[in-house]
Structure formats: C-alpha cells, structure tokens
Amino acid sequence: MFSQKTFAILALAATFLPAALAWDCTLGCQYYQDGKWEYVSKQANIGDTIYILGGSTTIGANCVPASTSWHNAKIYSYSKN
C-alpha cells in the first residue's frame, strides 16, 4: 500500500504541519465604529500584512507592527506566541 519512503514523508509532514499552521503573533486591536470603540484580537505570522478598518501594517521581527495607529484604529498590544 505505502512504500517506506512515502510513509516517512507523511510522518515528517505530520510532525511539522501543526507548527506550520501555528500563528507567530497575537495583536490586540481596537477600532472606532458606530460611535464606540470595538476591541478585537488578531493572529498573524511575521511578514504578514494585517488590515484593520481600512488601515494596514506589516508584522516585523519579534511581532512588532510597522504602524500601530490610524485615524480610526490602533494596535495597542502585540506579543510573540
């Protein structure tokens, strides 16, 4: 059914797949909409671009975003997972 080589490749993929799907960073974000501040948590990987109510930023090394505030939104916390 499976050759030893195929089995080894599948076993290796199963080992690393959970880490590949894990997020590097968690960001606390808030945005102003309909007269009040809304709070959300976003997950991203280093190098990703995230979008918050029309604004965007790239996540850099150690999960530090390139920009943290716009006229109607901001990132108030970030941490590496």
DSSP file (Angstrom, degrees, kcal/mol; ACC not computed):
  #  RESIDUE AA STRUCTURE BP1 BP2  ACC     N-H-->O    O-->H-N    N-H-->O    O-->H-N    TCO  KAPPA ALPHA  PHI   PSI    X-CA   Y-CA   Z-CA
    1    1 A M              0   0    0      0, 0.0     2,-0.4     0, 0.0     0, 0.0   0.000 360.0 360.0 360.0 -69.5    0.0    0.0    0.0
    2    2 A F        -     0   0    0      4,-0.0     2,-0.1     3,-0.0     0, 0.0  -0.914 360.0-134.1-108.6 137.1    2.5    2.7    1.1
    3    3 A S     >  -     0   0    0     -2,-0.4     4,-2.4     1,-0.1     5,-0.2  -0.416  28.7-108.9 -77.5 165.6    6.2    2.4    0.5
    4    4 A Q  H  > S+     0   0    0      1,-0.2     4,-2.4     2,-0.2     5,-0.2   0.872 120.6  53.3 -62.9 -36.3    8.6    3.1    3.4
    5    5 A K  H  > S+     0   0    0      2,-0.2     4,-2.2     1,-0.2    -1,-0.2   0.928 109.7  46.9 -65.4 -44.8    9.7    6.3    1.6
    6    6 A T  H  > S+     0   0    0      1,-0.2     4,-2.4     2,-0.2    -2,-0.2   0.915 112.4  50.5 -62.6 -43.0    6.1    7.5    1.3
    7    7 A F  H  X S+     0   0    0     -4,-2.4     4,-2.5     1,-0.2    -1,-0.2   0.903 109.4  51.0 -61.8 -41.9    5.4    6.6    4.9
    8    8 A A  H  X S+     0   0    0     -4,-2.4     4,-2.2     2,-0.2    -1,-0.2   0.898 110.6  48.8 -63.5 -41.0    8.5    8.6    6.0
    9    9 A I  H  X S+     0   0    0     -4,-2.2     4,-2.4     2,-0.2    -2,-0.2   0.918 112.7  47.6 -65.2 -43.5    7.4   11.6    4.1
   10   10 A L  H  X S+     0   0    0     -4,-2.4     4,-2.3     2,-0.2    -2,-0.2   0.895 111.6  50.4 -64.5 -40.0    3.9   11.5    5.5
   11   11 A A  H  X S+     0   0    0     -4,-2.5     4,-1.4     2,-0.2    -1,-0.2   0.903 111.2  48.8 -64.5 -41.1    5.3   11.1    9.1
   12   12 A L  H  X S+     0   0    0     -4,-2.2     4,-1.8     2,-0.2    -2,-0.2   0.914 111.3  49.6 -64.8 -43.3    7.6   14.0    8.6
   13   13 A A  H  X S+     0   0    0     -4,-2.4     4,-2.2     1,-0.2    -2,-0.2   0.900 108.9  52.5 -62.6 -41.3    4.7   16.2    7.3
   14   14 A A  H  < S+     0   0    0     -4,-2.3    -1,-0.2     1,-0.2    -2,-0.2   0.811 108.5  52.3 -65.2 -29.6    2.5   15.2   10.2
   15   15 A T  H  < S+     0   0    0     -4,-1.4     4,-0.3    -5,-0.2    -1,-0.2   0.908 119.6  31.2 -71.9 -42.7    5.3   16.3   12.6
   16   16 A F  H  X S+     0   0    0     -4,-1.8     4,-2.0     1,-0.2    -2,-0.2   0.634  98.2  83.0 -95.1 -15.2    5.8   19.7   11.1
   17   17 A L  H  X S+     0   0    0     -4,-2.2     4,-1.7     1,-0.2     5,-0.2   0.905  88.2  53.0 -60.4 -45.2    2.3   20.6    9.9
   18   18 A P  H  > S+     0   0    0      0, 0.0     4,-0.7     0, 0.0    -1,-0.2   0.906 111.5  47.4 -58.1 -39.4    1.0   21.8   13.3
   19   19 A A  H  4 S+     0   0    0     -4,-0.3     3,-0.5     1,-0.2    -2,-0.2   0.863 109.0  54.3 -68.5 -34.9    3.9   24.2   13.6
   20   20 A A  H  < S+     0   0    0     -4,-2.0    -1,-0.2     1,-0.2    -3,-0.1   0.813 111.0  45.7 -68.5 -29.1    3.4   25.5   10.1
   21   21 A L  H  < S+     0   0    0     -4,-1.7    -1,-0.2    -5,-0.2    -2,-0.2   0.558  92.2 103.8 -89.9  -8.8   -0.2   26.3   10.8
   22   22 A A  S  < S-     0   0    0     -4,-0.7     2,-0.3    -3,-0.5    -3,-0.0  -0.423  73.6-118.8 -75.1 148.8    0.5   28.0   14.1
   23   23 A W        -     0   0    0      1,-0.1    22,-0.2    -2,-0.1    -1,-0.1  -0.658  11.0-153.0 -86.5 142.5    0.5   31.8   14.4
   24   24 A D  S    S+     0   0    0     20,-0.6    57,-3.5    -2,-0.3     2,-0.3   0.842  73.8  30.8 -78.4 -36.5    3.6   33.6   15.4
   25   25 A C  E     -AB  44  80A   0     19,-2.9    19,-1.8    55,-0.3     2,-0.4  -0.891  55.0-154.8-132.9 150.8    1.9   36.7   16.9
   26   26 A T  E     -AB  43  79A   0     53,-2.2    53,-2.0    -2,-0.3     2,-0.4  -0.998  20.3-167.0-122.2 130.7   -1.2   37.9   18.7
   27   27 A L  E     -AB  42  78A   0     15,-3.1    15,-2.7    -2,-0.4     2,-0.6  -0.955  16.1-142.9-121.9 135.3   -2.2   41.5   18.4
   28   28 A G  E     +AB  41  77A   0     49,-2.5    48,-2.0    -2,-0.4    49,-1.3  -0.863  31.5 179.2 -93.4 123.7   -4.7   43.5   20.4
   29   29 A C  E     -AB  40  75A   0     11,-3.0    11,-2.8    -2,-0.6     2,-0.3  -0.903  15.9-170.1-127.6 151.6   -6.5   45.9   18.2
   30   30 A Q  E     -AB  39  74A   0     44,-2.6    44,-2.7    -2,-0.3     2,-0.3  -0.991   4.7-176.1-137.8 150.3   -9.2   48.5   18.6
   31   31 A Y  E     -AB  38  73A   0      7,-2.1     7,-3.2    -2,-0.3     2,-0.6  -0.989  25.8-121.2-144.6 152.0  -11.2   50.4   16.0
   32   32 A Y  E     +A   37   0A   0     40,-2.9     2,-0.3    -2,-0.3     5,-0.2  -0.830  42.7 153.8 -98.8 120.3  -13.9   53.2   16.2
   33   33 A Q  E >   +A   36   0A   0      3,-2.7     3,-1.2    -2,-0.6    -2,-0.1  -0.988  60.7   0.3-150.0 135.7  -17.2   52.3   14.6
   34   34 A D  T 3  S-     0   0    0     -2,-0.3    -1,-0.1     1,-0.3     3,-0.1   0.857 129.3 -52.6  55.3  40.3  -20.7   53.5   15.1
   35   35 A G  T 3  S+     0   0    0      1,-0.2     2,-0.3    -3,-0.0    -1,-0.3   0.583 121.9  77.4  78.8  10.7  -19.8   55.9   17.9
   36   36 A K  E <  S-A   33   0A   0     -3,-1.2    -3,-2.7    -5,-0.0     2,-0.4  -0.990  79.4-105.8-149.2 159.1  -17.9   53.4   20.0
   37   37 A W  E     -A   32   0A   0     -2,-0.3     2,-0.4    -5,-0.2    -5,-0.2  -0.710  30.6-159.6 -85.1 130.8  -14.5   51.6   20.3
   38   38 A E  E     -A   31   0A   0     -7,-3.2    -7,-2.1    -2,-0.4     2,-0.4  -0.890   5.9-148.4-108.5 141.6  -14.6   47.9   19.4
   39   39 A Y  E     +A   30   0A   0     -2,-0.4     2,-0.3    -9,-0.2    -9,-0.2  -0.931  21.4 167.5-115.7 133.6  -11.8   45.6   20.6
   40   40 A V  E     -A   29   0A   0    -11,-2.8   -11,-3.0    -2,-0.4     2,-0.4  -0.944  28.2-134.1-138.6 160.1  -10.6   42.5   18.7
   41   41 A S  E     -A   28   0A   0     -2,-0.3     2,-0.4   -13,-0.2   -13,-0.2  -0.957  22.8-166.1-113.4 134.3   -7.7   40.1   18.8
   42   42 A K  E     -A   27   0A   0    -15,-2.7   -15,-3.1    -2,-0.4     2,-0.4  -0.923   8.0-151.0-121.5 148.5   -5.8   39.3   15.6
   43   43 A Q  E     +A   26   0A   0     -2,-0.4     2,-0.3   -17,-0.2   -17,-0.2  -0.939  26.5 156.5-116.9 140.4   -3.4   36.5   14.9
   44   44 A A  E     -A   25   0A   0    -19,-1.8   -19,-2.9    -2,-0.4   -20,-0.6  -0.969  35.3-117.8-154.8 165.7   -0.6   36.8   12.3
   45   45 A N    >   -     0   0    0     -2,-0.3     3,-2.3   -21,-0.2    14,-0.3  -0.775  47.9 -86.4-104.6 155.7    2.7   35.5   11.2
   46   46 A I  T 3  S+     0   0    0     -2,-0.3    14,-0.2     1,-0.3     3,-0.1  -0.419 119.5  27.3 -59.3 131.2    5.9   37.5   10.9
   47   47 A G  T 3  S+     0   0    0     12,-3.1    -1,-0.3     1,-0.4    13,-0.1   0.177  93.9 124.7  97.1 -15.9    5.9   39.1    7.5
   48   48 A D    <   -     0   0    0     -3,-2.3    11,-2.8    12,-0.1     2,-0.5  -0.355  57.1-133.9 -71.8 155.6    2.1   39.1    7.1
   49   49 A T  E     -D   58   0B   0      9,-0.2     2,-0.3    -3,-0.1     9,-0.2  -0.961  22.4-162.4-106.5 128.1    0.1   42.2    6.4
   50   50 A I  E     -D   57   0B   0      7,-2.7     7,-1.9    -2,-0.5     2,-0.4  -0.819   5.6-145.1-110.6 154.7   -2.9   42.7    8.5
   51   51 A Y  E     -D   56   0B   0     -2,-0.3     2,-0.4     5,-0.2     5,-0.2  -0.962  13.8-177.8-122.5 132.2   -5.9   45.0    7.8
   52   52 A I  E >  S-D   55   0B   0      3,-2.7     3,-2.5    -2,-0.4   -22,-0.0  -0.924  71.5 -40.0-132.4 106.9   -7.9   46.9   10.4
   53   53 A L  T 3  S-     0   0    0     -2,-0.4    19,-0.1     1,-0.3     3,-0.1   0.867 126.0 -35.4  44.9  53.3  -10.8   49.0    9.2
   54   54 A G  T 3  S+     0   0    0      1,-0.3    -1,-0.3    18,-0.0     2,-0.2   0.171 121.8  99.7  91.1 -18.1   -9.1   50.3    6.1
   55   55 A G  E <   -D   52   0B   0     -3,-2.5    -3,-2.7    15,-0.0     2,-0.3  -0.627  51.4-168.4 -94.9 159.7   -5.6   50.6    7.6
   56   56 A S  E     +D   51   0B   0     -5,-0.2     2,-0.3    -2,-0.2    -5,-0.2  -0.988   9.7 177.7-146.0 156.2   -2.9   48.0    7.1
   57   57 A T  E     -D   50   0B   0     -7,-1.9    -7,-2.7    -2,-0.3     2,-0.4  -0.985  26.4-120.9-152.9 156.7    0.5   47.2    8.6
   58   58 A T  E     -D   49   0B   0     -2,-0.3     8,-2.3    -9,-0.2     2,-0.6  -0.831  26.4-125.7-101.4 139.5    3.2   44.5    8.2
   59   59 A I  B     -E   65   0C   0    -11,-2.8   -12,-3.1    -2,-0.4     3,-0.1  -0.752  34.6-169.6 -87.4 121.8    4.3   42.4   11.1
   60   60 A G    >   -     0   0    0      4,-2.6     3,-1.5    -2,-0.6     4,-0.1  -0.164  37.3 -41.0 -99.1-167.6    8.0   42.6   11.6
   61   61 A A  G >  S+     0   0    0      1,-0.3     3,-1.6     2,-0.2    -1,-0.2  -0.208 128.0  16.0 -56.5 145.4   10.6   40.8   13.7
   62   62 A N  G 3  S-     0   0    0      1,-0.3    -1,-0.3    -3,-0.1    18,-0.1   0.719 130.0 -74.6  58.0  24.0    9.5   40.0   17.3
   63   63 A C  G <  S+     0   0    0     -3,-1.5    -1,-0.3     1,-0.2    -2,-0.2   0.640  86.4 153.4  69.2  17.4    5.9   40.7   16.2
   64   64 A V    <   -     0   0    0     -3,-1.6    -4,-2.6    -4,-0.1    -1,-0.2  -0.681  40.2-134.5 -80.5 120.5    6.4   44.4   16.1
   65   65 A P  B     -E   59   0C   0      0, 0.0    -6,-0.2     0, 0.0     3,-0.1  -0.465   7.9-131.8 -74.0 147.6    4.0   46.0   13.6
   66   66 A A  S    S+     0   0    0     -8,-2.3     2,-0.3    -2,-0.1    -7,-0.1   0.874  95.6  22.8 -65.2 -37.8    5.4   48.7   11.2
   67   67 A S        -     0   0    0     -9,-0.2    -1,-0.1     1,-0.1     3,-0.1  -0.950  59.6-176.5-126.5 148.8    2.5   51.0   12.1
   68   68 A T        +     0   0    0     -2,-0.3     7,-3.0     1,-0.2     2,-0.3   0.493  63.6  39.3-123.3  -6.8    0.3   51.0   15.2
   69   69 A S  B     +C   74   0A   0      5,-0.3     5,-0.2     7,-0.0     2,-0.2  -1.000  46.3 173.7-150.0 149.6   -2.3   53.7   14.7
   70   70 A W        -     0   0    0      3,-3.2     3,-0.4    -2,-0.3   -15,-0.0  -0.721  55.9 -83.6-133.5-178.6   -4.6   55.2   12.1
   71   71 A H  S    S+     0   0    0     -2,-0.2     3,-0.1     1,-0.2    -2,-0.0   0.769 127.0  18.1 -66.5 -23.6   -7.3   57.8   12.4
   72   72 A N  S    S+     0   0    0      1,-0.1   -40,-2.9   -19,-0.1     2,-0.3   0.238 125.5  39.7-131.9  13.1   -9.9   55.3   13.4
   73   73 A A  E     -B   31   0A   0     -3,-0.4    -3,-3.2   -42,-0.3     2,-0.3  -0.992  53.2-179.6-158.0 157.3   -7.9   52.2   14.6
   74   74 A K  E     -BC  30  69A   0    -44,-2.7   -44,-2.6    -2,-0.3     2,-0.6  -0.992  29.6-125.1-157.8 158.4   -4.9   51.2   16.5
   75   75 A I  E     +B   29   0A   0     -7,-3.0   -46,-0.3    -2,-0.3     3,-0.1  -0.939  27.3 177.4-101.6 118.0   -2.9   48.2   17.7
   76   76 A Y  E     +     0   0A   0    -48,-2.0     2,-0.3    -2,-0.6   -47,-0.2   0.564  62.9  16.5-102.9 -10.4   -2.5   48.5   21.5
   77   77 A S  E     +B   28   0A   0    -49,-1.3   -49,-2.5     2,-0.0     2,-0.3  -0.987  56.0 178.6-156.8 153.0   -0.6   45.3   22.2
   78   78 A Y  E     +B   27   0A   0     -2,-0.3     2,-0.3   -51,-0.2   -51,-0.2  -0.975   6.9 173.9-153.9 144.4    1.4   42.7   20.5
   79   79 A S  E     -B   26   0A   0    -53,-2.0   -53,-2.2    -2,-0.3     2,-0.4  -0.991  32.7-112.2-150.5 154.8    3.2   39.6   21.6
   80   80 A K  E      B   25   0A   0     -2,-0.3   -55,-0.3   -55,-0.2   -56,-0.1  -0.742 360.0 360.0 -88.2 134.0    5.1   36.6   20.2
   81   81 A N              0   0    0    -57,-3.5   -56,-0.1    -2,-0.4    -1,-0.1   0.456 360.0 360.0 -80.7 360.0    3.3   33.2   20.8
